[in-house]
Each structure stands twice: as C-alpha cells, then as structure tokens.
C-alpha cells in the first residue's frame, strides 16, 4: 500500500470520475429544471432518479477505491463501513431502474396506442413505491444476513 495523502488521489481514473460526476449532475439538473413537456414524461423521471443514484454510486466507488489503494485505517472505519454498505444497494437500484426504463421504452414502442392509458399517475406511483419497497427489502435482507453471520 502507498502512504496515504489526499494529493495521491488525483490520478487519471479519479479525475475522469469526478468530471463524469460533474457532467452527469449538470445534465440531470438541466433536465430537472427544464420547462419542456418532453422532460416531464415518465422516462425522464426514471432517468433523473437513476442518474441521482448513479452519481452517488460513482462517489461510493471512488471512496472504496481510495480505501483499497491507501488503506485508510481506523480513523475512517465508520465512513468505510457506511460506504461499503451502500455499494450493493446502489447496484440493485441501478439495475432495477434500467429495467424500468427498458419497460417504459417497450411500452412506448410496441404499444403506442395504449401507452398514455397505461402510464397514468397512480400506476407510476405504484411502480415507484414497489421499487422503493423492493430496495428496502434487498437492503434489509443484506443487513440481516450480515448481522446473522457475525453474531457472537
């Protein structure tokens, strides 16, 4: 391991990741604050939520990479545990949101006549709530398993 220094983080991958986070956040902000009706569709709402968790995921992965590279040690143990516990749920969220976007595009392309009838606000809210509940269950299952394995 290399001796820890905050200046040692500034390698090529870190710089590219930070630039990606800034650019992705800027695009999300533009879409979110846009007054166009195009960006108010269900697809772009899903895209904004997915993008938020992707930006958070990039930050988490960069912290994990810094920990593995420098061995941050006991001073950062609490932060490391929190960050490591975020990595899997963020991956699950990303995969679920990508499947929601694919389902949305399938409905728009293959059934355009029924698309507006099926994409009503209550249905979108139910899908969002079910996505949130499934995320909580996946996190609870993961933490329950970890607690069960490490119990004395």
LINSUL-V193239 format. One record per residue. N is the residue number from 1. RES is the residue in three letters. PHI is phi as a letter, one per 40 degrees, with the letter a starting at -180 (* if undefined). D_LAST is the distance of its C-alpha to the last C-alpha in Angstrom with 2 decimals. Layout:
N,RES,PHI,D_LAST + N,RES,PHI,D_LAST
This chain:
1,UNK,*,31.61 + 2,UNK,c,34.35 + 3,UNK,c,34.36 + 4,UNK,c,33.50 + 5,UNK,a,36.49 + 6,UNK,c,37.00 + 7,UNK,c,40.36 + 8,UNK,c,38.77 + 9,UNK,c,37.45 + 10,UNK,c,40.98 + 11,UNK,c,41.37 + 12,UNK,c,43.15 + 13,UNK,c,40.20 + 14,UNK,c,39.02 + 15,UNK,c,42.58 + 16,UNK,c,43.04 + 17,UNK,c,39.78 + 18,UNK,c,40.83 + 19,UNK,c,44.31 + 20,UNK,c,42.95 + 21,UNK,c,40.82 + 22,UNK,c,43.88 + 23,UNK,c,46.24 + 24,UNK,c,43.96 + 25,UNK,c,43.40 + 26,UNK,c,47.16 + 27,UNK,c,47.90 + 28,UNK,c,45.44 + 29,UNK,c,47.08 + 30,UNK,c,50.51 + 31,UNK,c,49.62 + 32,UNK,c,47.95 + 33,UNK,c,50.91 + 34,UNK,c,53.59 + 35,UNK,c,56.08 + 36,UNK,c,56.89 + 37,UNK,c,56.27 + 38,UNK,c,55.12 + 39,UNK,c,51.92 + 40,UNK,c,51.19 + 41,UNK,c,50.63 + 42,UNK,c,47.36 + 43,UNK,c,46.97 + 44,UNK,c,47.11 + 45,UNK,c,44.75 + 46,UNK,c,42.18 + 47,UNK,c,43.09 + 48,UNK,c,42.51 + 49,UNK,c,39.02 + 50,UNK,c,38.19 + 51,UNK,c,39.72 + 52,UNK,d,37.71 + 53,UNK,c,34.41 + 54,UNK,c,35.91 + 55,UNK,c,36.80 + 56,UNK,c,33.32 + 57,UNK,c,31.98 + 58,UNK,c,34.34 + 59,UNK,c,33.13 + 60,UNK,c,29.46 + 61,UNK,c,30.39 + 62,UNK,c,32.46 + 63,UNK,c,29.65 + 64,UNK,c,27.36 + 65,UNK,c,30.31 + 66,UNK,c,30.83 + 67,UNK,c,27.22 + 68,UNK,c,27.50 + 69,UNK,c,30.95 + 70,UNK,b,30.45 + 71,UNK,f,26.75 + 72,UNK,d,26.71 + 73,UNK,g,23.90 + 74,UNK,c,21.90 + 75,UNK,c,24.84 + 76,UNK,b,24.38 + 77,UNK,c,20.61 + 78,UNK,c,20.45 + 79,UNK,c,23.54 + 80,UNK,c,22.32 + 81,UNK,c,19.17 + 82,UNK,c,21.47 + 83,UNK,c,24.07 + 84,UNK,c,21.90 + 85,UNK,c,20.59 + 86,UNK,c,24.31 + 87,UNK,c,25.52 + 88,UNK,c,24.64 + 89,UNK,d,25.76 + 90,UNK,c,28.92 + 91,UNK,c,29.63 + 92,UNK,c,29.27 + 93,UNK,c,31.51 + 94,UNK,c,34.04 + 95,UNK,c,34.25 + 96,UNK,c,34.62 + 97,UNK,c,37.25 + 98,UNK,c,39.14 + 99,UNK,c,39.31 + 100,UNK,c,40.62 + 101,UNK,c,43.26 + 102,UNK,c,44.25 + 103,UNK,c,44.58 + 104,UNK,c,46.64 + 105,UNK,c,48.96 + 106,UNK,c,49.31 + 107,UNK,c,50.40 + 108,UNK,c,52.82 + 109,UNK,c,54.41 + 110,UNK,c,54.49 + 111,UNK,b,55.15 + 112,UNK,c,56.95 + 113,UNK,c,58.92 + 114,UNK,c,55.88 + 115,UNK,c,53.70 + 116,UNK,c,54.72 + 117,UNK,c,54.45 + 118,UNK,c,50.90 + 119,UNK,c,49.57 + 120,UNK,c,50.01 + 121,UNK,c,48.02 + 122,UNK,c,46.11 + 123,UNK,c,45.09 + 124,UNK,c,43.96 + 125,UNK,c,41.94 + 126,UNK,c,40.33 + 127,UNK,c,39.51 + 128,UNK,c,38.06 + 129,UNK,c,35.97 + 130,UNK,c,34.70 + 131,UNK,c,33.86 + 132,UNK,c,31.92 + 133,UNK,c,30.02 + 134,UNK,c,29.22 + 135,UNK,c,27.91 + 136,UNK,c,25.66 + 137,UNK,c,24.39 + 138,UNK,c,23.76 + 139,UNK,c,21.83 + 140,UNK,c,19.82 + 141,UNK,c,19.09 + 142,UNK,c,18.06 + 143,UNK,c,15.71 + 144,UNK,c,14.27 + 145,UNK,c,13.72 + 146,UNK,c,12.13 + 147,UNK,c,9.69 + 148,UNK,c,8.99 + 149,UNK,c,8.65 + 150,UNK,c,6.38 + 151,UNK,c,3.81 + 152,UNK,c,0.00
